[in-house]
Each structure stands twice: as C-alpha cells, then as structure tokens.
Amino acid sequence: MDIRVVKYFDQSLPDQECRELLQEALEDEEIRREMIACRQLSSLLALDESRIDRVSGEEAYKRFIRHRRTSSGRVRSVRWIGSVAAAVLLFIGVRALFHPAVGLHPAAEAEWVQAEAPSPGGVRDLTLPDGTLVCLNSGSSLRYPGQFKGERRVELEGEAFFDVRPDAAHPFVVSTGKMDVKVLGTRFNVFSYPGRDLVISLLEGAVCAFRPESPEEVFRLNPGEQLEEREGRFLLHGLEEDPVTWMDGYFSFTDRTLGFILSRLECYYNVRIIVADPHLLEYRYTGKFSRSDDIISILAVLKKIYPFSVCPTDDPDVIRLESI
C-alpha cells in the first residue's frame, strides 16, 4: 500500500501532499482502490463511539494497514469497487482540502481516545499524536485527545513511562487527579493507581508538579529525583531504586516493606490482599521478580525469608496472608 494513503487517513500527510495524492488518484486506479478501501473501514470505525469498541477498532485498523502493506499484490483482486464510488471519493476528498468538516480525515480533533493495558501483567506501548512515546503498565489507562491543540494534556490512571517529544511552545501535562506534571521534553515515570500514593520519578530533563487547586505550590524535580506521597504529604528525595524495571520485564524492590510490595502487587495483578497480622507489613525485602511469575509464586518466595502463610478464600481475586 502507498504509505501516503495511510498518512492521509492518519491526518499526518501535509496539505500539499494531500493535493498531489488526490490528483494521482484521478489517474491511478490502484491508488483509488486503496483510498476507497481505507475510507470504508474508517467509516465503519466511526459508527460506534463507545470507549471499548473504539480502542479495539483502532487496533483492528492498524492490523488492516499492516496486512495491506504486505499484501499489495492482492489489491488487484478488489474488482467490485466501481468508478462511480471512486468519483464520489475524489469529489469529497477535493472538498475536504477547503472544507475540512466534510473531509476524509476522521474528525479526531474534538474526540478523546482511551488506551488501556490489560491486567494482570500486560504492558502497552503508545505513540501520541505529537510523537510522544508512552508505555502503560498493567491495569493502567491513558486518555488523550485525537489531536493536540495548544497545551498537550493527557489523563493517567495507573502507571506509565513518558518519553515526551520536546515542544517549547506547547507544554506537556500529565493529569493524575492529585497532581499535574508539567514538562517540555523529558523522560519520567508516574505511578498513580486509584487509592495508592502518587509517585513521580524523573530520569532525564526536568519536570514540575503541582496540585490543580494550588498551582502556586510547585515541586521541581531534577534527574534522579522522586516526588513521593506519604500519608497525604509530598516528599522530594533521590531515587532509591530503578522505577522502570517493569518495562524490562521484572519487578525490583530494594529494602522495601512487605506492605509496600503487596500494594504494588495488588495493582499489577489486579487482586486484593488481606493481611490478618499488621506486623507482617513491616517485614523488609530486597529482590527481583519476573513479570511472567504469577503472584502466588512471588508470595512463595517472600515467605521463605520471613515466614507467613498464604490462605485461599472463596473469591479467586482475594488472597489472605496470616502469620505462622
């Protein structure tokens, strides 16, 4: 498939190249077929605006494009697309250059997209409309506009690593509810699962964080620093461990309490862990676990250091720990 057709429907093809592509489509039957096929699929995706169907539809569209790129030799088999449909397509496409509301491009400017990483154990990579790279951790979700205008604002629930594309004129803001994280171009990690303490870890560049209701109170982070919420207060300190080992396929803890570790495991594995004896939560551990390990295996290793028992419950999503 002509890569310009993909960019045309992805709204990343410059206007001049759009005009050239439409002119070529007047003379090239194969390009006409490719544009019509893509337009038909784009129209189908626009029929359902629900969040889940929209995300799955976008994934299907990407698979379709990949398939088209590797199957160009079979394009000629689409003989049922008639010249009348091609003429209608080109008429609409030419009007789109001067009347965008009628154009072939999906009307994504006012729409928000929600991307999610599956749980348990899933990770999802994203490229935002401005080129910013995002990696979502298990059970996390990110909302962002189909096209940025002015401030580049996204909404995070869960954990994500951001590699922000620099743009001095348009700051990038991650909204977590508790804090807004504002940057121009940098690499950082945000842990913001519901009901958990917020943690912002900076690897490169610089960020500032502030409460939406108190923008005058600003925390400025330098590389190697971390802003961590503890009992409702925010403390700025140096990184105690690598905050993005989860991107490399494992979890790492350095002299952390069992309470801290269980809190993270609950988020990553989408379970609830009940601890009968609060004293167990004060045990401290250092270790590394593969993301492919199930949570029972991880608990089995931990209890070899400081003994406790793992008790079954009637609910498969609830685990109970008791002292021995």
Number of C-alpha atoms within 10 A of each C-alpha: 19 14 10 17 22 20 14 20 17 14 19 13 17 11 12 9 12 21 15 10 20 20 13 13 20 13 10 12 13 16 20 24 22 20 24 20 15 20 18 10 14 19 13 11 19 13 10 12 12 9 13 13 13 18 17 13 18 14 12 14 16 13 12 13 17 13 12 19 14 10 11 13 10 9 15 11 8 12 8 7 13 12 12 9 13 18 14 11 19 20 13 16 20 18 14 16 16 10 11 15 12 15 18 23 19 20 15 14 11 10 12 14 18 17 21 22 21 16 16 19 19 17 19 18 15 15 11 18 16 16 12 17 16 19 20 27 27 23 22 26 20 23 17 19 19 19 18 18 12 10 12 21 19 20 16 22 20 23 26 25 23 20 18 22 18 16 13 10 9 16 17 26 20 21 22 22 14 15 20 21 23 20 24 18 21 19 21 25 21 25 23 22 20 13 8 14 17 22 21 23 27 24 20 16 16 18 24 16 22 18 17 15 10 9 12 9 12 14 16 16 22 15 17 17 19 24 21 18 16 12 7 9 8 14 12 16 13 14 15 12 12 14 22 20 15 19 16 9 13 14 20 17 20 13 12 15 17 19 17 15 17 19 17 16 19 17 23 25 18 16 19 17 16 15 18 12 12 11 11 18 15 12 15 18 17 12 12 13 17 14 20 10 11 13 18 11 10 15 16 14 13 18 14 9 11 14 14 18 13 18 11 11 10 7 9 9 12 15 19 14 18 15 15 8
